[in-house]
Amino acid sequence: MQLCGADILVKTLIEQGCETVFGYPGGQILNVYDSLYKYRNEINHVLTAHEQGAAHAADGYARTTGKVGVVISTSGPGATNLVTGIATAYLDSIPMVAICGNVPTTQIGTDSFQEIDITGVTLPITKHNYFVGNVEDLADTIREAFRLAKSGRPGPVLIDVPKDVQIAKCEYELKPPVEKDEAFAAKDIRIKEAAEIINAAKRPFIYFGGGVITANAQDEVLALAEKIDAPIGCSLMGLSAIPTDHPRFLGMQGMHGHYASSMSMHNADVILSLGVRFNDRVTGNRTKFATGAKIVHIDVDGSELNKTVNSVCGLRGDVKLTLQKLLPLLNESAKPDWMAKVDALRKEEESYLDNREGLTPRRAILTVNKYLGENTAVCTDVGQHQMWSAQNLNFKTARRFASSGGLGTMGYGFGAAIGAAYGTGERSVLITGDGSFGMNLNELATAVRYGVPVVVVIMNNGVLGMVRQWQTLFYDKHYSNSVLDCKTDFAAFAKAFGADGETVTTPEELDEALGRAFATDGPYVIDCKIDKDEFVLPMLPPGGSMDDIITKLEVEL
Amino acid sequence: MNRYTLAVLVRNQFGVLNRLTSMFRRRQFNISSITASETESGEYSRITFSFDGEENGKQQLINQLYKLPDVCSIKELTANNSLSCELMLIKLKNDPATRDEIHAASEAFKAETIDYTKDSIVLRVIGNSTKMDDFISLMRDHTILEICRTGTASIEKGSSTLRQNLNL
């Protein structure tokens, strides 16, 4: 059947299983939007307030569904507005396809109105990108982009489609959705080596990351922990894969990780690392990181092995398939001494817990926990609130936490929470700070327009809390440009946007407000006032080792 | 620090060289020479580059290269398993006082005179990179006007080819 490029583009998205896409129209993508109108009964398009919000929404959709998130924008500024969203997805290995319009091929390279070399701009932040010069290549390029986005270690792929290619016609043939490349286990010889090291371990620790969620390997991770009697910790990206209340789970590891989790890893003799990349926020000073441990590292991306820390055994392969082959080679063994040590660390951690009265950050998150269902996705922005969330949220189901781990994108959360609500088909929660929320609060208009149920909890301390924390600890309390002190009434702001909202100052008020928020159709904003001198603890100072961990605040404020 | 030579077969796509060099730049790989050309098949281009670094850096470079969808095959070429050569054009000042020395040196290096005017001499030198470096240092005593080097072209000895281990 002869179709124009724009129709082919939309038909191919439908063919690839896209139900909801996010985006923003403009001059050079108008033909595609005309086709979205034509096929509106087969594909749902969500119009955001800003292309960045659309990119984050596609990301949140992808994180909560495991499917490829799709974002569409026009050329020039539309395309460059996607950049932060694409980079966020790239750093966290999230499958995404970004489609941009561009000026007609005859005008490419002439600095036309709203022309930008977006394939050049996004080269370092995409898995791959394409400039489609011929309509005959369009459908297969989109299919290839979907395959790349979801295969192996997932990531964003961008497709740049000039306007004349959207108009030109050619034959379109419906094809089945592309399969991702077949996953493979690591080599048998490496698995055998790993098994020998693990069987000889006296103090094994399992440390997993986002790769476990991508590979859907949480059952294998738990089976492994049971068999070798090991505690489990994870990176920020691994959160939600294993229920928070699982007895073997010690929580997040790293700069603001749980004390017992970080210390157990530090004391381990073998660290079984699954789908992680040993980011500096996890290791601190790499020369002092887990010096007494042998690292066994499984990752689908071979370039992660020995990239930042050296492993004694690197296994390139799908985490799930590799663990399935590894498990039968492991001896079942109890390690009562090691587990007693871990329990002692846990008890010690409990003594550090913040049990103060009033609306403390921890109490706020614990109050949110009461309202989370099995399927509720929680998104965050970036900063103190993100760490408080990571530390205290009660995760029940994999893929129900979305947070910008690698890029650390303030302003990520609202778009992501909208995408997550579409992805799960349920109410989502955004925990944010007043700084982060200020970056992309325009997306409240989107949530109101479509009646997207997003409960927004702003941990409002009037400052850029994480920046302030560093300034307190490492910059002689020079609070340079970190005091926001905005006079914004977020509850009134919510009402002005057509939503509802309120301000709370006590845990009881927060509890009641959450009750109203979870009973509301559409978005609800809770401005939750907290003190500006709250700290995220524990803290491993940047470039420090576990010997430098700060568990209690001893700074005179 | 060692020098490694890698031969990379890539899909002959618009902008593919940019994708490789962009990766080298952002990951701070120290590339000392690079050549790119079409091959026996219109489908592929061949890129040969030299890299200065350590063994683990080289392995990381190979791993990162394999992540680029346009990269089809990579082989490390060593002095033992391959043949390498480079071409250089060097333009020198034609000074009667040094003319004979230049001619003696070019004879020893089997350099060919390809342009000769009353003010300048252009020589063509072919050989491995060390030979080029040696010839240049010899010519430093004279007035070098311009140098253009192609970078290393390398090919494996025997019948094996890059296309035999396509990673598609």
Interface residues (C-beta under 8 A of the other chain):
Chain A: T119 G120 L123 P124 K127 H128 F131 L148 D301 G302 S303 L305 N306 K307
Chain B: F14 G15 N18 R19 S22 M23 R26 N56 Q59 Q60 N63 Q64 Y66 K67 L68 P69 D70
